Amino acid sequence: MHDFILTAAVVWTFLLMAIVVIGLLRTPHPLTRILMLDFITLILIAILILYAIREGRPFYLDAALVLAALSFISTTAAARYQAEGRPF
């Protein structure tokens, strides 16, 4: 039962990623693209966490944490650059 739930969660996250990528390609607004890219990194973090649970290897959780920190910094810089014309 545990493997079935993890497999269903992975399939759901990949389906969600496909929907977000389609939305990313179709939107003309730069701020919406920034939001979509941030959402893609959030889905990648979820996939890393699910993979760490499935394989029982905790170092994937460290990679997810680093990706979350980099995602926060890059989203903040991109949004500030879009709003003010300078990243910092």
Residue pairs with C-beta under 8 A, 6 or more apart in sequence:
3 54
6 50
6 53
6 54
9 50
10 47
10 50
10 51
10 54
13 43
13 46
13 47
13 50
14 47
16 43
17 40
17 43
17 44
17 47
20 36
20 39
20 40
20 43
21 40
23 36
24 33
24 36
24 37
24 40
27 33
27 36
30 82
31 79
31 82
34 75
34 78
34 79
34 82
37 75
37 78
38 71
38 75
41 67
41 68
41 71
42 71
44 67
45 64
45 67
45 68
45 71
48 60
48 61
48 63
48 64
48 67
49 60
49 61
49 64
51 60
52 58
52 59
52 60
52 61
52 64
77 87
77 88
78 87
80 86
80 87
80 88
81 87
